Structure formats: structure tokens, C-alpha cells
Amino acid sequence: MLYLVLAVIAGTAKGFCGKKLSGHVNSISESAAANIIRMIICCVIGAAMAFVKRESFALTPAELAISVFSGISMAVFLISWLISAKSGAYMMINAVTTAAFIVNMVFGFFVFGESISIKQIFSVIFIIAAIAFLLRYSSDMKEKLKASDYVLLAVVFLSQGFTNVAQKMFTAWAPDGSKVIFNFYTFLITLAVLCIAMPFLAGKEKKVKLDFKKCIPYIAVMAAMLFANSYFLTAATEVLPSVILFPLSSVLSLAAATVMAAVFFGEKITKTSAAGILCTVISVLLT
């Protein structure tokens, strides 16, 4: 449970910096550039940790395959998220990203042979209720999405789920592998794919106008917290079944983000969001 708590703390800190960074990023090319810089910093952090721990960068075929799957999944998630965000359907993107734990539950049951107790079933029910409350938004928010937007949202949903599935794959199928090296190669492959995709994401924008002086501090902290979040979640897969870990991680992150928005950005906690936080607490107690 400690690894999960540390992952949620890191994820919340990343979200805080992301909120701050959003005020300085005004286009899809700038967002893509910020993500590329973030991946570079993640790779540097991974390489530094490996050097300090004197770990080899060599991978077994299984470790390499899982790292490639993880990196491509993360890259596809980031690219599809950026493209989907252009439609303005932020709440829908947030909803499908949060609901991606369903992919992990399916893999947990049918691929990793995980079981779940009656108590944990009730925990998942409260998790789903909490997510429903926390993601509820006002009825006057009319987002008209095209068929292509729904396809992109499906890609966001699956790629986010597969990114987390890869973490469980690594600890289940490569138990002797280094979590630091796994995350290093995940971010390195993500970086490579983003660099290849950058010209397509930039479109007609010939020059990326990113205010590096204002953005770099937030991007650097986001990178450190992203690496920590990924590392601790990977570690947590060794002690918690994915059918519990990823739903719990999703709802704790969402609840923490709601509280953070209220404390630091002055957003009001409504009766609905308070009910979601209460359901979150109950789900944790039942786990």
C-alpha cells in the first residue's frame, strides 16, 4: 500500500505542475514539445539512478518486448490525448483515462489469473461510484463530438490501460528485471515515437513558441514525478493484484486532484465531489 500512496502523491504533484504549465502552453505543438522535454528528463533520471545503483542496461528478450510495448503504449496515449484535446472534450478525456482501469481488471482476471474477494468486490463498487461522482459535470456543458473523436477517445482509453498492463507484465513475466531500467527504456521508446510524430503534430506550425524560461521548472518537476509515479506503480504490482491496484490508483488520484484543485486553485468542492471523496475513503477501507 505504501508504494501506491507514494505513486498517488507523485501523480498529484505532477498534476499540480501540469495545471500550472497549462497557462504557458497554447498549442498542440507546444504541448508535444513539452512532453518531449519531459521524456528526455525522465531518461536522464533513469540513467542516473541506474548508474548510482550500478545496474546493467542489458535486457532479456522478455524485458525488451515488455519495455517496447510499454513505451509505444505511452506514446500512443500521449499523442491521442493531445489530438483529442483539440476537440475541447476535456471531461470526456478525463473520464476515459480514469476508466482505463477496466482494461487492467480484464487482464488481471483473464491473463494473470488474479482473484478477488467479496470485500474487494464491494471496494470496486465504491470505486466506480466515486469515479461517477467525481467525473460528473454540469448538464449545460454541451460537447458535440464527431465519430472520429470517439475513435480517438477509445485509443486514449486502451493505450492508457495498456501502459499500466505493461507494468504488471514486467513484474509477473520478468520478476528478476530492474524496475529502473524498465522505466528508463519505457521513456526512451516513448521519446523516440514522440520525436517521429512531432512533425505531424505540429502541422503547419513552422516554429514551436514555448516559453522555456517559464515552462522548464514545471516540466522538470513533472518529469521527476512521472518517473516516481511509474516506478512506484510498477513496484506496487508486486504486492497488490491489478484488479485492485489500478482501480484504487485511479480513484485515489482523482480524489487527490479534486482536493488539490480546491486547496490550490480555489475550485469549490460540491456535494457531488464530496460524495465521491467519501466513496473513495470507503473503498480504501475495504481494500
C-alpha positions as CSV (number, residue, x, y, z in Angstrom):
1,M,0.0,0.0,0.0
2,L,3.0,2.3,0.7
3,Y,4.0,2.1,-3.0
4,L,0.5,3.0,-4.1
5,V,0.4,6.0,-1.7
6,L,3.8,7.3,-3.0
7,A,2.6,6.8,-6.6
8,V,-0.6,8.9,-5.9
9,I,1.4,11.6,-4.2
10,A,3.8,11.8,-7.2
11,G,0.9,11.8,-9.6
12,T,-0.8,14.6,-7.7
13,A,2.3,16.7,-7.7
14,K,2.7,16.0,-11.4
15,G,-0.9,17.2,-11.9
16,F,-0.3,20.4,-9.9
17,C,2.6,21.3,-12.2
18,G,0.6,20.3,-15.2
19,K,-2.1,22.7,-14.1
20,K,0.5,25.5,-13.7
21,L,2.1,24.6,-17.0
22,S,-1.2,24.8,-18.9
23,G,-1.2,28.5,-18.6
24,H,2.0,28.8,-20.6
25,V,1.2,26.2,-23.3
26,N,-1.1,27.4,-26.1
27,S,-0.9,24.9,-28.9
28,I,-0.7,21.1,-29.7
29,S,2.9,21.6,-30.9
30,E,3.9,23.3,-27.7
31,S,2.3,20.5,-25.7
32,A,4.1,17.9,-27.8
33,A,7.4,19.8,-27.3
34,A,6.8,19.9,-23.5
35,N,6.2,16.2,-23.5
36,I,9.4,15.5,-25.5
37,I,11.4,17.6,-23.0
38,R,9.7,15.7,-20.1
39,M,10.7,12.3,-21.6
40,I,14.3,13.5,-22.1
41,I,14.4,14.4,-18.4
42,C,12.8,11.1,-17.4
43,C,15.5,9.2,-19.4
44,V,18.3,11.3,-17.6
45,I,16.7,10.4,-14.2
46,G,16.5,6.7,-15.1
47,A,20.1,6.7,-16.4
48,A,21.4,8.5,-13.3
49,M,19.6,6.0,-11.0
50,A,20.9,3.1,-12.9
51,F,24.5,4.5,-12.7
52,V,24.2,5.1,-8.9
53,K,22.7,1.6,-8.4
54,R,25.3,0.1,-10.9
55,E,22.6,-1.7,-12.9
56,S,23.2,-3.0,-16.3
57,F,21.3,-1.6,-19.3
58,A,21.2,-5.0,-20.9
59,L,17.7,-6.6,-21.3
60,T,16.5,-10.1,-21.7
61,P,14.2,-10.7,-24.8
62,A,11.1,-10.7,-22.4
63,E,12.2,-7.4,-20.7
64,L,12.9,-5.8,-24.1
65,A,9.5,-6.8,-25.5
66,I,7.6,-5.5,-22.5
67,S,9.6,-2.2,-22.5
68,V,8.8,-1.7,-26.2
69,F,5.1,-2.4,-25.6
70,S,5.1,0.0,-22.6
71,G,6.9,2.8,-24.5
72,I,4.7,2.5,-27.6
73,S,1.5,2.4,-25.4
74,M,2.6,5.5,-23.5
75,A,3.5,7.4,-26.7
76,V,0.2,6.5,-28.4
77,F,-1.6,7.6,-25.2
78,L,0.1,11.0,-25.2
79,I,-0.4,11.5,-29.0
80,S,-4.1,10.5,-28.9
81,W,-4.6,12.7,-25.8
82,L,-3.1,15.7,-27.5
83,I,-5.2,15.3,-30.6
84,S,-8.4,14.6,-28.6
85,A,-7.8,17.7,-26.5
86,K,-8.2,19.8,-29.7
87,S,-11.9,19.0,-29.7
88,G,-12.2,20.6,-26.2
89,A,-13.7,17.4,-24.7
90,Y,-11.5,17.6,-21.6
91,M,-14.0,16.0,-19.2
92,M,-14.6,13.1,-21.7
93,I,-10.8,12.6,-21.9
94,N,-10.5,12.7,-18.1
95,A,-13.4,10.2,-17.9
96,V,-11.9,7.6,-20.3
97,T,-8.4,8.0,-18.9
98,T,-9.8,7.3,-15.4
99,A,-11.9,4.4,-16.6
100,A,-8.9,2.7,-18.2
101,F,-8.5,0.6,-15.1
102,I,-11.2,-1.6,-16.7
103,V,-8.5,-2.8,-19.2
104,N,-6.3,-3.7,-16.2
105,M,-9.1,-5.6,-14.5
106,V,-9.8,-7.6,-17.6
107,F,-6.1,-8.6,-18.0
108,G,-5.9,-9.3,-14.3
109,F,-8.7,-11.8,-14.4
110,F,-8.0,-13.5,-17.7
111,V,-4.3,-13.1,-18.3
112,F,-2.7,-13.0,-14.8
113,G,-5.3,-15.3,-13.2
114,E,-5.9,-12.9,-10.3
115,S,-8.9,-13.5,-7.9
116,I,-10.9,-11.0,-5.9
117,S,-12.7,-11.4,-2.6
118,I,-16.2,-10.4,-1.7
119,K,-14.8,-7.5,0.3
120,Q,-12.7,-6.3,-2.6
121,I,-15.7,-6.6,-5.0
122,F,-17.6,-4.1,-2.7
123,S,-14.4,-1.9,-2.8
124,V,-14.5,-1.9,-6.6
125,I,-18.2,-0.9,-6.5
126,F,-17.4,2.1,-4.3
127,I,-14.5,2.9,-6.6
128,I,-16.9,3.0,-9.6
129,A,-19.4,5.1,-7.6
130,A,-16.6,7.5,-6.6
131,I,-15.4,7.9,-10.1
132,A,-19.0,8.6,-11.3
133,F,-19.4,11.3,-8.7
134,L,-16.0,12.9,-9.2
135,L,-16.4,13.0,-13.0
136,R,-19.9,14.3,-13.1
137,Y,-20.1,17.7,-14.7
138,S,-22.9,20.2,-15.2
139,S,-25.7,19.5,-17.7
140,D,-25.1,22.8,-19.5
141,M,-21.7,21.5,-20.8
142,K,-22.6,20.6,-24.3
143,E,-19.7,18.8,-26.2
144,K,-20.6,17.8,-29.7
145,L,-18.2,15.1,-30.7
146,K,-17.8,13.5,-34.1
147,A,-17.4,9.8,-34.8
148,S,-13.6,10.3,-35.2
149,D,-13.5,11.9,-31.8
150,Y,-15.0,8.8,-30.2
151,V,-12.4,6.7,-32.0
152,L,-9.6,8.8,-30.6
153,L,-11.2,8.5,-27.1
154,A,-11.2,4.8,-27.5
155,V,-7.5,4.9,-28.4
156,V,-6.9,7.1,-25.3
157,F,-8.7,4.5,-23.1
158,L,-6.9,1.4,-24.5
159,S,-3.4,2.9,-24.6
160,Q,-3.6,4.2,-21.1
161,G,-4.8,0.8,-20.0
162,F,-2.1,-1.0,-21.9
163,T,0.6,1.3,-20.3
164,N,-0.5,0.1,-16.9
165,V,-0.8,-3.5,-18.1
166,A,2.8,-3.4,-19.1
167,Q,3.8,-2.6,-15.6
168,K,2.1,-5.8,-14.3
169,M,3.6,-7.8,-17.2
170,F,7.1,-6.7,-16.2
171,T,6.8,-7.8,-12.5
172,A,4.9,-11.0,-13.5
173,W,6.9,-12.1,-16.5
174,A,10.3,-10.6,-15.8
175,P,10.5,-10.7,-12.0
176,D,14.3,-10.5,-11.9
177,G,14.4,-7.4,-14.1
178,S,15.2,-3.9,-12.8
179,K,12.3,-1.6,-12.4
180,V,14.6,1.4,-13.0
181,I,15.9,0.0,-16.3
182,F,12.3,-1.0,-17.4
183,N,11.1,2.6,-16.8
184,F,14.2,4.1,-18.5
185,Y,13.6,2.1,-21.7
186,T,9.8,2.9,-21.5
187,F,10.5,6.6,-21.5
188,L,13.3,6.3,-24.1
189,I,11.0,4.5,-26.6
190,T,8.2,7.0,-25.8
191,L,10.6,9.8,-26.6
192,A,11.6,8.2,-29.9
193,V,8.0,7.8,-31.0
194,L,7.1,11.4,-30.0
195,C,10.1,12.7,-31.9
196,I,8.9,10.8,-35.0
197,A,5.3,12.1,-34.6
198,M,6.3,15.7,-33.8
199,P,6.2,17.0,-37.5
200,F,2.7,15.6,-37.8
201,L,1.5,17.0,-34.5
202,A,3.0,20.5,-35.3
203,G,1.1,20.5,-38.6
204,K,1.5,23.9,-40.3
205,E,3.3,25.5,-37.3
206,K,6.8,26.1,-38.5
207,K,8.2,27.1,-35.2
208,V,7.3,26.0,-31.6
209,K,6.9,29.1,-29.4
210,L,7.4,27.5,-26.0
211,D,8.5,29.9,-23.2
212,F,11.3,27.7,-21.9
213,K,12.2,30.1,-19.0
214,K,8.7,29.8,-17.5
215,C,8.0,26.2,-18.6
216,I,11.2,24.3,-17.8
217,P,10.8,24.3,-13.9
218,Y,7.3,22.8,-14.2
219,I,8.3,20.3,-16.9
220,A,11.3,19.2,-14.8
221,V,9.2,18.6,-11.7
222,M,6.6,16.8,-13.8
223,A,9.3,14.6,-15.3
224,A,10.6,13.6,-11.8
225,M,7.1,13.0,-10.5
226,L,6.2,11.0,-13.7
227,F,9.2,8.7,-13.2
228,A,8.4,8.3,-9.5
229,N,4.8,7.6,-10.2
230,S,5.6,4.9,-12.8
231,Y,8.4,3.4,-10.7
232,F,6.2,3.1,-7.6
233,L,3.2,1.8,-9.5
234,T,5.4,-0.9,-11.1
235,A,6.7,-1.8,-7.6
236,A,3.1,-1.9,-6.3
237,T,2.1,-4.5,-8.9
238,E,4.3,-7.0,-7.0
239,V,2.2,-6.7,-3.8
240,L,-1.3,-5.8,-5.0
241,P,-3.4,-7.6,-7.7
242,S,-4.0,-5.4,-10.7
243,V,-7.8,-5.9,-10.3
244,I,-7.5,-3.8,-7.1
245,L,-4.3,-1.7,-7.6
246,F,-5.3,0.2,-10.8
247,P,-9.0,1.0,-9.9
248,L,-7.7,2.1,-6.5
249,S,-4.9,4.2,-8.0
250,S,-7.4,5.8,-10.4
251,V,-9.9,6.8,-7.8
252,L,-7.3,8.0,-5.2
253,S,-5.6,10.1,-7.9
254,L,-8.9,11.6,-8.9
255,A,-9.9,12.4,-5.3
256,A,-6.5,13.9,-4.6
257,A,-6.7,16.0,-7.7
258,T,-10.2,17.3,-6.6
259,V,-8.8,18.3,-3.2
260,M,-5.7,19.8,-4.8
261,A,-7.9,21.9,-7.1
262,A,-9.9,23.2,-4.1
263,V,-6.9,24.0,-1.9
264,F,-4.5,25.5,-4.5
265,F,-6.8,26.7,-7.3
266,G,-9.9,27.8,-5.4
267,E,-12.2,25.3,-7.1
268,K,-15.3,24.6,-5.0
269,I,-15.9,21.1,-3.5
270,T,-19.5,20.4,-4.4
271,K,-21.9,17.9,-2.7
272,T,-21.2,15.6,-5.7
273,S,-17.4,15.7,-5.4
274,A,-17.7,15.4,-1.6
275,A,-19.8,12.2,-2.1
276,G,-17.1,11.0,-4.5
277,I,-14.3,11.6,-1.9
278,L,-16.4,9.7,0.8
279,C,-16.8,6.8,-1.6
280,T,-13.1,6.9,-2.1
281,V,-12.4,6.6,1.6
282,I,-14.8,3.7,2.0
283,S,-13.2,1.9,-1.0
284,V,-9.7,2.3,0.6
285,L,-11.0,0.9,4.0
286,L,-12.5,-2.1,2.2
287,T,-9.3,-2.9,0.3
